[in-house]
Amino acid sequence: MEERYNLAIDRMKAIIEEKTVAEPYREYFQHVARFILKLDELKQNVESGKQKEMSEEELQEEMKDLYADELEANYEKSYANPAYAVLVLGGELGSFLSAVYTEIRGGISYVQEQRMEYVVIGAELLIEIYNKFEEEKQPQPESLKEIFYWYASDYCDVFAADRIKDQIDPERGCFIVNMIMNEDLSDLRYLYRMGEYVGVNERETAAYLNSLSQEKIDKMADTFSEGYRIGFVNTGKDLSKKSVVNIYYAMGFERIVKKAIENFAKMGLKPSIFRTSHSVITRGRNSQIGFFNISGNKQYVYDHRDDIGLVMDKQYVERKLEVMRTTYEQNKEIAAGYAGPAVIDIFGEKTFVPQAKPEAVKLSEKQEELLVAMNGRAGRLTNEYLPGDERSFTIISWPVPEIGEQYHEIFDETIKINTLDYKLYQKVQQTMIDALDKGEYVKVTGSGENQTDLKVMLHPLADPAKETIFENCVADVNIPVGEVFTSPVLEGTEGTLFVSKVFLHGLPYYNLKISFKEGKITEYTCTNFDSEEENKKYIFDNILHNHQTLPIGEFAIGTNTTAYAVAKKYDIADKYTILIAEKTGPHFAVGDTCYSWAEDVKVYNPDGKEIIARDNSISILRKEDPSKAYFQCHTDITIPYDELGSIVVVAKDGTETEIIRDGRFVLPGTEILNEPLN
C-alpha cells in the first residue's frame, strides 16, 4: 500500500505541473490534485505527532484550508458545488466531476484515522479519469461513468465491508472511542484531530460541557445508558448475551459519551463508534448516522445525496448485497454480540431550507425503485444477522449553541425534560390508555386553520382484562417520557393530516398536508416551493423515501406538556428534534410500525397487560413475503397542542370520550398534564 500511495502522490505532483489536459478541465484536475497533496501534508502532521503539538489557532487554519471548498463562504465557486462545476465544466461532465471531487474529499477523515488505503483508492480514481482526458480532449460522459461505476463496484468489498465491521466489532470501530477515552477532553484541541469540521456548535458544545460539574454530566449519561438497559428489560430481551453497543453522536458531546461508555462497561458492553459515511458506496440519502459534525454545509451534503445515481443499477445492487452477506457471514460470531444503537441526537441548528439544484446528480425513476428495493433487501439481510427481536436501542437529544443566546438555559431545561418523573406519567398515561382501550376508533381534528380530520381505527381486544391496544411509553428507549402509542388498523383509517410547520430529519415543511385512505397515503403537498411539482418531489424524497405510498405505522398521543411549555417559552418549537417534538402533541408516523422486525415478541405494559397492536395488514405480510412487509423508514409528524381541536375516542356503541379539547387534556385523571400550559 505504501508503494501505491507514493506513486499516487508523485502523480499528483506531476498533474499540477502538466498541460496535457485541455482547459477548462486542466484547472479542475490540478485543483483536486492540490487537495490530495494537502491530504499528504496532513498525513505527515498526523504521523509525526506535529498535529498534537499545534496550537488551536494553527489547527483551525489547517482545518479551514482542508474544508475550504465545502464552507458556505466559498461554496458558490467550488468544484464541490455541482452548479458551479456545470457552469465551468459543462453539463453532464460538470455534475460527474463534482461528484468525483466530493468522493475524494472524504480523505480528510480517512487520513485522521490512518485509513490510507481509502486515500489511495480515491487518488487512483482521479488518475484513471485524468488519463482519459489525456487520451481524449473531451471524453464521452458514459466512458467516465464506467470508470466510476467499476470504482464503486470493485471497492464495495472494502468500503461496505468495513462499514459493517466498524458497526459490530469494537476492535475496529475504535478510533473515536480511543479519542474519547484517552484524550484530555478539557483541551479542546482534540476536536480538530477527530476528522470532521469543527464549527461553533462543536467547539462551544464541548466547552459548555467542560464547564458543568461531573455530577451533572453523570446525570445526563446515566439517563442515557439506563434507558438503554431498561429497553432490554421491558421487552424481555437478554442483555447478558450481548457484548457491543454502537454509539451514534454529534461531535462535541464527548464528555457525556465518555461517562456513558463507562456505564455500558458495567453492563458488559464494549462501544463501537463509526463516523458518518463520506463515500457514495455507503452513504444514505436522508440521514447522518454514527459520529458526525453539526456545523458542516448542509447544502453541500444535500447536493450530493443522489450521487449513487452514477452507479445504481441491478448489477450494482446485487454486488453490494453480496458483499454485505459475505461480510456478515464471515463475522457472524461477532455480529451475535451486537446489542443495538445508543443515539445522542441534537436540536437547535439554524434552519436549513435546501435548494434543489438541477445540476446535481438525480436518480431516475427506475433507479429510485432499485434503491427502495435494495434498502429493503439490505434491511432484511441485516435482520438475519442482527435479529430485531434480540436487540434494542435508546435515543436522547440535547440542544446545540446555534439555538440562540439562551443556549445554557435551554440546555438546563432539556436536562429537566429528559429526567422527568416517569412514574407520574406512567400513571396518567395508564388512565388515558384505559379510555382508549374502549374505543373502536379515534377522531383527531385540528383547530383554526389546521385542516386535520382523521379517523384512526383501533385493534379489537379479545380479552380486555389481559390485553391492551396502546403502549405506555416512559423514558427507556425513547427519551424523554411522554406518549402512548399504537399500530392502527389500516382498513377504515382515513382522512387528512395537516401541520402548519414541522421539521423532519432536519428539513422544514410548511403547510404539510397528507391524505390517507385505508391507512395509506394517497395525496400530499406543502408550500415550501412555488412549484407544486417541487413540493411533491420534496415530500416523495424525504418523507415517502421514494415509496409510491406508505401506511400509518403509528398513532400516538404525546403527553410531555413540560417540553411543549419550554418550546413556547424560548420559541424553539421549530427547533426540536422529532424525538421531543413527538411528545408535544398527537403524532402519526408514516412507514413501518414501532415493532418492525420484532412483532412476534410479546411486550407488556407496567400493568401486566400484553400490547397486542404490534402488526397491521402490511407488516403481517412478513410471514409470506418480507419484501412486502417493511419500508425501512418511520417518520413521526406531530400536530402541536395549539393547532389541535380535539381527540375523541369512539366506542362501538357510539359513545364518545374526549381525551383532548382545544389543546387541553380533559379526560378525568389527566388534567395534571395541563399545569405546564397554564
C-alpha positions as CSV (number, residue, x, y, z in Angstrom):
1,M,0.0,0.0,0.0
2,E,2.9,2.4,0.7
3,E,4.2,2.0,-2.8
4,R,0.8,2.7,-4.3
5,Y,0.5,5.7,-2.1
6,N,3.8,7.1,-3.1
7,L,3.1,6.6,-6.8
8,A,-0.2,8.3,-6.4
9,I,1.3,11.3,-4.6
10,D,4.1,11.6,-7.3
11,R,1.3,11.6,-9.9
12,M,-0.5,14.4,-8.1
13,K,2.7,16.5,-8.2
14,A,3.0,15.9,-11.9
15,I,-0.6,16.8,-12.6
16,I,-0.3,20.2,-11.1
17,E,2.6,20.9,-13.5
18,E,1.4,19.3,-16.7
19,K,-0.5,20.8,-19.6
20,T,-1.6,17.6,-21.3
21,V,-5.3,18.1,-20.5
22,A,-7.3,20.9,-22.2
23,E,-8.9,23.7,-20.3
24,P,-11.3,24.1,-18.5
25,Y,-10.7,20.6,-17.2
26,R,-7.0,21.1,-16.5
27,E,-7.7,23.6,-13.7
28,Y,-10.2,21.1,-12.2
29,F,-7.7,18.2,-12.1
30,Q,-5.0,20.5,-10.8
31,H,-7.3,21.8,-8.1
32,V,-8.2,18.3,-6.9
33,A,-4.6,17.1,-7.1
34,R,-3.6,20.0,-4.9
35,F,-6.2,18.9,-2.4
36,I,-4.8,15.4,-2.3
37,L,-1.4,16.9,-1.7
38,K,-2.9,18.7,1.2
39,L,-4.0,15.3,2.5
40,D,-0.4,14.2,2.2
41,E,0.7,17.1,4.3
42,L,-2.0,16.3,6.9
43,K,-0.7,12.7,6.9
44,Q,2.8,13.8,7.7
45,N,1.5,16.1,10.5
46,V,-0.5,13.2,12.0
47,E,2.2,10.5,11.7
48,S,5.0,12.8,13.0
49,G,3.0,13.9,16.0
50,K,3.2,17.5,14.9
51,Q,-0.5,17.9,14.8
52,K,-0.7,17.1,18.5
53,E,1.7,20.0,19.2
54,M,-0.1,22.6,17.1
55,S,-1.9,25.4,18.8
56,E,-5.7,25.7,18.5
57,E,-5.2,28.7,16.1
58,E,-2.9,26.6,13.9
59,L,-5.3,23.7,13.9
60,Q,-8.1,26.0,12.9
61,E,-6.1,27.3,10.0
62,E,-5.2,23.7,8.9
63,M,-8.9,22.8,9.1
64,K,-10.2,25.8,7.2
65,D,-7.7,25.1,4.4
66,L,-8.8,21.5,4.1
67,Y,-12.5,22.3,4.3
68,A,-12.4,25.5,2.2
69,D,-14.4,24.1,-0.7
70,E,-17.2,22.9,1.5
71,L,-17.6,26.1,3.5
72,E,-20.6,28.3,2.7
73,A,-18.4,31.3,2.1
74,N,-16.6,29.6,-0.7
75,Y,-19.1,27.1,-1.9
76,E,-20.6,29.2,-4.7
77,K,-17.3,28.9,-6.6
78,S,-16.3,25.4,-5.6
79,Y,-16.0,22.4,-7.8
80,A,-17.7,20.5,-4.9
81,N,-20.8,22.6,-5.9
82,P,-22.4,20.9,-8.9
83,A,-24.0,24.2,-10.0
84,Y,-20.5,25.8,-10.3
85,A,-18.9,22.7,-11.7
86,V,-21.6,22.6,-14.5
87,L,-21.1,26.3,-15.1
88,V,-17.3,25.9,-15.6
89,L,-17.0,22.4,-17.0
90,G,-20.4,22.0,-18.8
91,G,-23.5,19.8,-18.4
92,E,-23.0,16.1,-17.6
93,L,-19.3,16.3,-17.1
94,G,-19.6,19.1,-14.5
95,S,-22.1,17.1,-12.4
96,F,-20.0,14.0,-12.7
97,L,-16.7,15.7,-11.8
98,S,-18.3,17.4,-8.9
99,A,-19.4,14.0,-7.6
100,V,-15.9,12.6,-8.1
101,Y,-14.3,15.5,-6.1
102,T,-16.8,15.0,-3.3
103,E,-15.9,11.3,-3.1
104,I,-12.2,12.2,-2.8
105,R,-12.9,14.8,-0.2
106,G,-13.7,12.1,2.3
107,G,-9.9,11.7,2.5
108,I,-9.7,14.2,5.4
109,S,-11.4,11.8,7.7
110,Y,-9.5,8.8,6.3
111,V,-6.1,10.4,7.0
112,Q,-7.0,11.2,10.6
113,E,-8.0,7.6,11.1
114,Q,-4.9,6.5,9.1
115,R,-7.0,4.6,6.6
116,M,-4.6,5.3,3.9
117,E,-6.0,2.6,1.6
118,Y,-9.1,4.8,1.2
119,V,-7.0,7.8,0.2
120,V,-5.0,5.7,-2.3
121,I,-8.2,4.4,-3.9
122,G,-9.6,7.9,-4.3
123,A,-6.3,9.2,-5.8
124,E,-6.2,6.3,-8.2
125,L,-9.8,7.1,-9.2
126,L,-8.8,10.6,-10.1
127,I,-5.7,9.4,-12.1
128,E,-7.8,7.0,-14.2
129,I,-10.2,9.7,-15.1
130,Y,-7.4,12.2,-15.7
131,N,-5.8,9.6,-18.1
132,K,-9.0,9.5,-20.1
133,F,-8.9,13.3,-20.5
134,E,-5.3,13.0,-21.7
135,E,-6.3,10.5,-24.3
136,E,-9.3,12.5,-25.5
137,K,-9.9,16.2,-25.4
138,Q,-13.4,15.7,-24.1
139,P,-14.3,12.1,-23.2
140,Q,-17.8,10.9,-23.5
141,P,-19.7,11.0,-20.2
142,E,-20.6,7.3,-20.4
143,S,-16.9,6.2,-20.6
144,L,-16.2,8.3,-17.5
145,K,-19.2,7.0,-15.6
146,E,-18.0,3.5,-16.4
147,I,-14.7,4.2,-14.6
148,F,-16.7,5.5,-11.5
149,Y,-19.0,2.5,-11.7
150,W,-16.2,0.0,-11.5
151,Y,-14.6,2.0,-8.8
152,A,-17.7,1.7,-6.7
153,S,-18.3,-1.9,-7.6
154,D,-14.7,-3.1,-7.1
155,Y,-14.2,-1.3,-3.8
156,C,-17.6,-2.2,-2.4
157,D,-15.8,-5.1,-0.6
158,V,-13.6,-2.5,1.1
159,F,-15.9,0.4,2.0
160,A,-19.2,-1.6,2.5
161,A,-17.5,-4.4,4.3
162,D,-15.6,-2.1,6.6
163,R,-18.7,-0.2,7.4
164,I,-20.4,-3.3,8.7
165,K,-17.3,-4.4,10.7
166,D,-16.9,-0.9,12.2
167,Q,-20.5,-1.2,13.4
168,I,-20.4,-4.6,15.0
169,D,-16.7,-5.0,16.1
170,P,-15.4,-2.7,18.9
171,E,-11.9,-3.6,17.9
172,R,-12.5,-1.9,14.5
173,G,-14.9,0.9,15.4
174,C,-12.5,2.3,17.9
175,F,-10.8,5.4,16.6
176,I,-13.4,7.8,18.1
177,V,-13.7,5.6,21.2
178,N,-9.9,5.8,21.8
179,M,-10.0,9.6,21.3
180,I,-12.8,9.9,23.9
181,M,-11.2,7.7,26.5
182,N,-7.6,8.7,26.1
183,E,-7.5,12.4,25.3
184,D,-7.7,15.3,27.7
185,L,-11.2,16.5,26.9
186,S,-10.6,19.8,28.7
187,D,-8.1,20.7,26.0
188,L,-10.4,21.4,23.0
189,R,-7.6,20.8,20.5
190,Y,-8.6,17.2,20.5
191,L,-11.7,18.1,18.4
192,Y,-9.5,19.0,15.4
193,R,-8.0,15.6,15.3
194,M,-11.3,13.7,15.1
195,G,-11.6,14.0,11.3
196,E,-14.7,16.3,10.9
197,Y,-15.2,20.0,10.5
198,V,-15.2,21.9,13.8
199,G,-17.5,24.8,13.9
200,V,-19.1,27.0,16.6
201,N,-21.6,24.2,17.6
202,E,-18.9,21.6,18.1
203,R,-16.5,23.8,20.0
204,E,-19.0,25.6,22.1
205,T,-20.8,22.4,23.0
206,A,-17.6,20.8,24.2
207,A,-16.6,24.0,26.1
208,Y,-20.0,24.2,27.8
209,L,-19.9,20.5,28.9
210,N,-16.5,21.1,30.3
211,S,-18.0,23.9,32.5
212,L,-20.5,21.5,34.0
213,S,-19.9,19.5,37.2
214,Q,-19.2,15.8,37.0
215,E,-22.4,15.2,38.9
216,K,-24.5,16.9,36.1
217,I,-22.6,15.0,33.4
218,D,-23.2,11.8,35.3
219,K,-26.9,12.5,35.5
220,M,-27.1,13.0,31.7
221,A,-25.1,10.0,30.9
222,D,-26.9,7.8,33.4
223,T,-30.3,8.7,31.9
224,F,-28.9,7.7,28.5
225,S,-27.3,4.4,29.4
226,E,-30.0,3.4,31.9
227,G,-32.7,3.9,29.2
228,Y,-30.7,1.5,27.0
229,R,-30.7,-1.1,29.8
230,I,-34.3,-0.7,30.6
231,G,-35.2,-1.1,27.0
232,F,-34.0,-4.7,27.2
233,V,-35.7,-5.4,30.5
234,N,-39.1,-4.0,29.3
235,T,-39.1,-6.1,26.1
236,G,-37.9,-9.3,27.8
237,K,-34.6,-9.4,25.9
238,D,-31.5,-10.8,27.5
239,L,-28.8,-8.1,27.5
240,S,-26.3,-10.5,29.1
241,K,-25.9,-12.3,25.8
242,K,-24.7,-9.1,24.2
243,S,-21.3,-7.5,24.1
244,V,-21.3,-4.5,21.8
245,V,-23.2,-1.2,21.9
246,N,-23.0,1.0,18.8
247,I,-23.0,4.7,19.8
248,Y,-24.2,7.5,17.5
249,Y,-23.5,11.1,18.5
250,A,-22.6,14.6,17.3
251,M,-19.1,15.9,17.8
252,G,-18.8,18.0,21.0
253,F,-20.6,15.6,23.3
254,E,-17.5,13.6,24.2
255,R,-17.7,14.2,27.9
256,I,-21.2,12.7,28.1
257,V,-20.2,9.8,25.9
258,K,-17.2,9.0,28.0
259,K,-19.3,8.6,31.1
260,A,-21.8,6.5,29.1
261,I,-19.1,4.2,27.9
262,E,-18.0,3.6,31.5
263,N,-21.7,2.8,32.3
264,F,-22.0,0.5,29.4
265,A,-18.8,-1.3,30.5
266,K,-20.6,-2.2,33.8
267,M,-23.3,-3.9,31.7
268,G,-20.6,-5.9,29.9
269,L,-20.8,-3.9,26.7
270,K,-17.9,-2.5,24.7
271,P,-18.6,0.5,22.4
272,S,-18.2,0.8,18.7
273,I,-18.5,4.2,17.0
274,F,-18.2,4.6,13.3
275,R,-18.3,8.0,11.6
276,T,-20.9,9.2,9.1
277,S,-20.1,8.0,5.7
278,H,-18.2,10.1,3.2
279,S,-18.4,7.6,0.3
280,V,-21.2,7.1,-2.2
281,I,-20.8,3.4,-1.6
282,T,-22.1,3.6,2.0
283,R,-23.7,7.0,2.2
284,G,-27.5,7.1,2.8
285,R,-29.7,9.7,1.2
286,N,-31.5,11.2,4.2
287,S,-29.6,11.0,7.4
288,Q,-26.3,11.2,9.2
289,I,-25.7,8.3,11.4
290,G,-22.7,7.4,13.5
291,F,-20.3,10.1,14.6
292,F,-21.0,13.3,12.7
293,N,-20.3,17.1,12.8
294,I,-23.1,19.6,13.3
295,S,-21.7,22.7,11.6
296,G,-21.0,21.5,8.1
297,N,-22.5,23.0,4.9
298,K,-25.9,21.2,4.7
299,Q,-26.4,22.3,1.1
300,Y,-23.2,20.5,0.1
301,V,-24.5,17.3,1.7
302,Y,-27.9,17.8,0.0
303,D,-26.4,18.5,-3.4
304,H,-24.6,15.1,-3.3
305,R,-27.3,12.9,-1.7
306,D,-28.1,11.3,-5.1
307,D,-24.6,10.7,-6.3
308,I,-25.3,7.0,-6.0
309,G,-27.2,7.6,-9.3
310,L,-23.9,7.4,-11.1
311,V,-23.7,3.7,-10.3
312,M,-27.2,2.4,-9.3
313,D,-28.3,-0.5,-11.5
314,K,-29.3,-4.1,-10.9
315,Q,-25.8,-5.4,-11.1
316,Y,-24.5,-2.9,-8.5
317,V,-27.4,-3.8,-6.2
318,E,-26.5,-7.5,-6.3
319,R,-22.8,-6.7,-5.9
320,K,-23.4,-4.6,-2.7
321,L,-25.8,-7.1,-1.2
322,E,-23.4,-9.9,-1.9
323,V,-20.6,-8.0,-0.1
324,M,-23.0,-7.4,2.9
325,R,-23.9,-11.1,3.2
326,T,-20.3,-12.2,2.8
327,T,-19.2,-9.8,5.5
328,Y,-21.9,-10.7,7.9
329,E,-21.3,-14.4,7.3
330,Q,-17.6,-14.1,7.9
331,N,-18.2,-12.1,11.1
332,K,-21.4,-13.8,12.4
333,E,-20.0,-14.7,15.8
334,I,-19.1,-11.0,16.4
335,A,-22.5,-9.9,15.0
336,A,-24.2,-12.1,17.5
337,G,-23.0,-9.8,20.3
338,Y,-24.4,-6.7,18.7
339,A,-26.9,-5.2,21.2
340,G,-28.1,-2.2,19.0
341,P,-27.5,1.5,18.8
342,A,-27.5,4.1,21.6
343,V,-28.1,7.5,20.0
344,I,-27.5,11.1,21.1
345,D,-29.5,13.3,18.8
346,I,-29.3,17.1,18.7
347,F,-31.6,20.1,18.0
348,G,-31.4,23.8,17.7
349,E,-29.4,24.1,14.4
350,K,-30.0,27.0,12.1
351,T,-33.0,26.3,9.8
352,F,-31.8,24.7,6.6
353,V,-34.0,25.2,3.5
354,P,-32.5,23.1,0.8
355,Q,-32.1,24.3,-2.7
356,A,-32.9,21.7,-5.3
357,K,-30.3,22.1,-8.0
358,P,-30.9,20.8,-11.5
359,E,-27.2,20.4,-11.9
360,A,-26.9,17.8,-9.1
361,V,-26.9,14.1,-9.9
362,K,-30.5,12.8,-9.8
363,L,-31.9,9.3,-9.6
364,S,-34.1,8.2,-12.5
365,E,-37.5,6.7,-11.6
366,K,-36.1,3.2,-12.3
367,Q,-33.1,3.9,-10.0
368,E,-35.4,5.1,-7.2
369,E,-37.3,1.8,-7.4
370,L,-33.9,0.0,-7.3
371,L,-32.8,2.0,-4.3
372,V,-36.0,1.2,-2.4
373,A,-35.7,-2.5,-3.3
374,M,-32.0,-2.5,-2.3
375,N,-32.7,-0.9,1.1
376,G,-35.5,-3.3,1.7
377,R,-33.3,-6.3,1.0
378,A,-30.4,-4.8,3.0
379,G,-32.8,-4.4,5.9
380,R,-33.9,-8.0,5.8
381,L,-30.3,-9.2,5.4
382,T,-29.2,-7.1,8.4
383,N,-32.1,-8.5,10.4
384,E,-30.9,-12.0,9.5
385,Y,-27.6,-11.5,11.3
386,L,-28.6,-8.8,13.8
387,P,-32.1,-10.0,14.7
388,G,-34.5,-7.3,15.7
389,D,-36.1,-9.4,18.4
390,E,-32.7,-9.7,20.1
391,R,-31.5,-6.1,20.1
392,S,-32.8,-2.8,21.4
393,F,-31.8,0.9,21.3
394,T,-32.1,4.2,23.1
395,I,-32.2,7.7,21.9
396,I,-31.9,11.1,23.7
397,S,-31.4,14.6,22.4
398,W,-29.7,17.8,23.5
399,P,-29.5,21.4,22.2
400,V,-26.6,22.9,20.4
401,P,-25.3,26.5,20.7
402,E,-26.8,27.6,17.4
403,I,-30.2,27.5,19.1
404,G,-29.6,31.0,20.4
405,E,-28.3,33.3,23.2
406,Q,-30.3,31.3,25.8
407,Y,-28.5,28.1,25.0
408,H,-27.4,27.5,28.6
409,E,-30.9,28.0,29.9
410,I,-32.4,25.8,27.2
411,F,-29.8,23.1,28.0
412,D,-30.7,23.1,31.6
413,E,-34.4,22.9,30.7
414,T,-33.6,19.9,28.5
415,I,-31.9,18.1,31.3
416,K,-35.2,18.5,33.3
417,I,-37.3,17.3,30.3
418,N,-35.1,14.3,29.9
419,T,-35.2,13.4,33.6
420,L,-38.9,13.9,34.4
421,D,-40.6,11.6,36.9
422,Y,-41.7,8.7,34.7
423,K,-43.9,7.2,37.5
424,L,-46.2,10.2,37.4
425,Y,-46.5,10.0,33.6
426,Q,-46.9,6.2,33.7
427,K,-50.0,6.6,36.0
428,V,-51.6,9.4,34.0
429,Q,-50.9,7.7,30.7
430,Q,-52.5,4.5,32.0
431,T,-55.7,6.5,32.7
432,M,-55.6,7.6,29.1
433,I,-55.0,4.0,27.8
434,D,-57.9,2.7,29.8
435,A,-60.2,5.1,27.9
436,L,-58.6,4.4,24.6
437,D,-58.9,0.6,25.0
438,K,-62.7,1.0,25.0
439,G,-62.7,2.6,21.5
440,E,-63.4,1.2,18.1
441,Y,-61.7,4.3,16.6
442,V,-60.3,7.7,17.4
443,K,-61.2,11.0,15.8
444,V,-58.5,13.7,15.6
445,T,-59.3,17.2,14.4
446,G,-57.4,20.4,14.1
447,S,-58.4,23.9,15.2
448,G,-58.4,27.2,13.4
449,E,-56.5,26.9,10.1
450,N,-55.3,23.4,10.8
451,Q,-57.2,21.1,8.4
452,T,-56.5,17.8,10.2
453,D,-59.6,15.5,10.2
454,L,-58.6,11.9,10.8
455,K,-60.4,8.7,11.7
456,V,-57.9,6.2,13.2
457,M,-59.2,2.6,13.5
458,L,-58.1,0.6,16.6
459,H,-57.4,-3.1,17.1
460,P,-60.2,-5.0,18.8
461,L,-59.4,-6.6,22.2
462,A,-60.3,-10.3,22.6
463,D,-59.6,-10.1,26.4
464,P,-59.6,-6.6,27.8
465,A,-58.6,-7.9,31.2
466,K,-55.3,-9.2,29.8
467,E,-54.8,-7.2,26.6
468,T,-54.3,-3.5,25.7
469,I,-54.1,-1.6,22.4
470,F,-51.6,1.2,23.4
471,E,-48.1,1.1,24.8
472,N,-47.5,3.1,27.9
473,C,-44.2,4.7,26.8
474,V,-42.0,6.1,29.6
475,A,-38.3,7.0,29.4
476,D,-36.5,3.9,28.3
477,V,-35.6,3.5,24.6
478,N,-37.3,6.8,23.7
479,I,-36.2,9.6,25.9
480,P,-37.9,11.8,27.2
481,V,-41.0,10.4,28.8
482,G,-44.4,11.2,27.4
483,E,-46.5,9.3,24.9
484,V,-48.9,6.4,24.4
485,F,-48.9,4.8,21.0
486,T,-50.3,2.0,18.9
487,S,-50.2,0.5,15.5
488,P,-53.5,1.4,13.9
489,V,-55.7,-0.9,11.9
490,L,-55.2,0.4,8.3
491,E,-58.6,-0.6,7.0
492,G,-61.0,2.2,7.7
493,T,-58.3,4.7,8.8
494,E,-58.8,7.7,6.6
495,G,-58.8,11.5,6.4
496,T,-56.4,14.4,6.3
497,L,-53.3,15.2,8.4
498,F,-52.2,18.8,8.4
499,V,-49.5,20.8,10.2
500,S,-48.6,24.4,9.5
501,K,-44.8,24.0,10.2
502,V,-42.8,21.0,11.1
503,F,-39.2,19.9,10.9
504,L,-38.5,16.3,9.9
505,H,-35.0,14.8,9.8
506,G,-33.6,18.4,9.7
507,L,-35.8,19.6,6.9
508,P,-38.6,22.1,7.2
509,Y,-42.1,21.6,5.8
510,Y,-44.7,24.4,5.6
511,N,-48.4,23.7,5.5
512,L,-47.8,20.0,5.1
513,K,-50.9,18.2,4.1
514,I,-51.2,14.4,3.7
515,S,-54.4,12.5,2.8
516,F,-55.0,8.8,3.7
517,K,-57.4,6.1,2.5
518,E,-57.4,2.6,4.1
519,G,-54.5,3.8,6.2
520,K,-52.2,4.6,3.3
521,I,-51.0,7.9,1.8
522,T,-53.0,8.9,-1.3
523,E,-52.1,12.6,-1.7
524,Y,-49.6,15.0,-0.3
525,T,-48.4,18.6,-0.7
526,C,-46.7,21.5,1.1
527,T,-45.9,25.1,0.4
528,N,-42.1,25.1,0.6
529,F,-41.7,25.9,-3.1
530,D,-43.6,27.9,-5.7
531,S,-43.9,24.8,-7.9
532,E,-46.4,22.1,-6.9
533,E,-44.1,19.6,-8.7
534,E,-41.2,20.6,-6.5
535,N,-43.3,20.3,-3.3
536,K,-44.5,16.8,-4.2
537,K,-40.9,15.7,-5.1
538,Y,-39.6,17.1,-1.8
539,I,-42.1,15.1,0.2
540,F,-41.7,12.0,-2.1
541,D,-37.9,12.0,-1.5
542,N,-37.8,12.9,2.2
543,I,-41.0,11.6,3.8
544,L,-42.1,8.8,1.5
545,H,-38.4,7.9,0.9
546,N,-39.2,7.2,-2.8
547,H,-42.1,4.8,-2.0
548,Q,-45.2,5.3,-4.0
549,T,-47.2,5.2,-0.8
550,L,-46.7,4.5,2.9
551,P,-49.0,3.3,5.6
552,I,-49.6,4.9,9.0
553,G,-47.4,2.8,11.1
554,E,-48.1,4.6,14.4
555,F,-50.7,6.7,16.1
556,A,-49.6,8.3,19.3
557,I,-50.7,11.0,21.8
558,G,-47.8,12.9,23.3
559,T,-48.2,14.0,26.9
560,N,-45.0,15.9,27.6
561,T,-46.5,19.3,28.2
562,T,-43.4,20.4,30.0
563,A,-41.4,20.1,26.8
564,Y,-44.2,22.0,25.0
565,A,-44.1,24.8,27.5
566,V,-40.3,25.1,27.2
567,A,-40.7,25.3,23.4
568,K,-43.2,28.2,23.8
569,K,-41.1,30.0,26.5
570,Y,-38.0,30.1,24.3
571,D,-39.7,30.0,20.9
572,I,-37.9,26.8,19.8
573,A,-40.8,24.5,18.8
574,D,-39.5,24.5,15.2
575,K,-36.0,23.6,16.6
576,Y,-37.0,20.4,18.5
577,T,-35.8,17.1,17.1
578,I,-38.6,14.7,16.3
579,L,-37.7,12.8,19.5
580,I,-39.0,15.6,21.7
581,A,-41.5,17.1,19.3
582,E,-43.4,13.9,19.0
583,K,-44.1,14.1,22.8
584,T,-45.7,17.6,22.4
585,G,-49.0,16.6,20.7
586,P,-50.6,13.7,18.8
587,H,-48.4,12.3,16.1
588,F,-48.7,10.0,13.2
589,A,-45.7,8.0,11.8
590,V,-45.7,7.0,8.2
591,G,-43.8,3.9,7.3
592,D,-43.1,0.8,9.5
593,T,-44.6,0.2,12.9
594,C,-42.7,0.7,16.1
595,Y,-42.4,-3.1,16.4
596,S,-40.9,-3.8,13.0
597,W,-38.7,-6.9,12.9
598,A,-39.9,-7.8,16.4
599,E,-43.7,-8.2,16.1
600,D,-43.7,-11.7,17.5
601,V,-42.0,-10.6,20.7
602,K,-44.7,-10.2,23.4
603,V,-44.5,-6.9,25.1
604,Y,-46.4,-5.8,28.2
605,N,-47.3,-2.5,29.9
606,P,-46.4,-1.9,33.5
607,D,-50.0,-3.1,34.5
608,G,-49.1,-6.5,33.1
609,K,-51.4,-6.3,30.0
610,E,-50.0,-7.5,26.7
611,I,-49.8,-4.9,24.0
612,I,-51.5,-6.7,21.1
613,A,-51.4,-4.0,18.4
614,R,-48.0,-4.8,17.1
615,D,-49.0,-5.6,13.5
616,N,-51.0,-4.2,10.7
617,S,-52.2,-5.8,7.4
618,I,-48.9,-4.8,5.7
619,S,-46.4,-5.9,8.4
620,I,-48.2,-9.2,8.8
621,L,-47.1,-10.0,5.2
622,R,-43.6,-10.8,6.6
623,K,-44.9,-14.3,7.2
624,E,-45.3,-14.8,3.5
625,D,-43.0,-12.3,1.8
626,P,-40.9,-10.0,4.0
627,S,-40.2,-7.8,0.9
628,K,-43.8,-6.6,1.1
629,A,-43.9,-6.0,4.8
630,Y,-41.3,-3.3,5.5
631,F,-40.3,0.1,4.2
632,Q,-37.1,0.8,6.2
633,C,-38.5,4.2,7.3
634,H,-40.6,5.7,10.1
635,T,-41.2,9.4,10.2
636,D,-43.2,11.0,13.0
637,I,-45.4,14.0,12.2
638,T,-46.7,15.9,15.2
639,I,-49.7,18.3,15.5
640,P,-48.8,20.8,18.2
641,Y,-51.4,21.3,21.0
642,D,-52.2,24.8,19.9
643,E,-53.3,23.5,16.4
644,L,-55.3,20.7,17.9
645,G,-59.1,20.8,18.1
646,S,-59.9,17.5,19.7
647,I,-59.0,13.9,20.2
648,V,-62.1,11.8,20.8
649,V,-62.4,8.0,21.5
650,V,-65.5,6.5,19.8
651,A,-66.7,3.1,21.2
652,K,-68.6,0.5,19.1
653,D,-71.9,1.7,20.5
654,G,-71.2,5.3,19.5
655,T,-70.2,6.5,23.0
656,E,-67.6,9.3,22.8
657,T,-64.9,10.1,25.3
658,E,-62.8,13.2,25.0
659,I,-59.1,13.0,25.6
660,I,-58.2,16.5,24.5
661,R,-60.3,19.5,23.7
662,D,-58.9,22.8,22.3
663,G,-55.4,21.7,23.1
664,R,-56.0,20.8,26.7
665,F,-56.4,17.4,28.4
666,V,-59.9,17.0,29.6
667,L,-60.1,13.2,30.4
668,P,-60.6,12.9,34.2
669,G,-57.2,11.9,35.7
670,T,-55.1,13.6,33.0
671,E,-55.7,17.3,34.0
672,I,-52.3,17.5,35.8
673,L,-50.7,17.5,32.3
674,N,-52.2,21.0,31.8
675,E,-50.2,22.5,34.6
676,P,-47.1,23.4,32.5
677,L,-49.5,25.0,30.0
678,N,-51.1,27.4,32.5
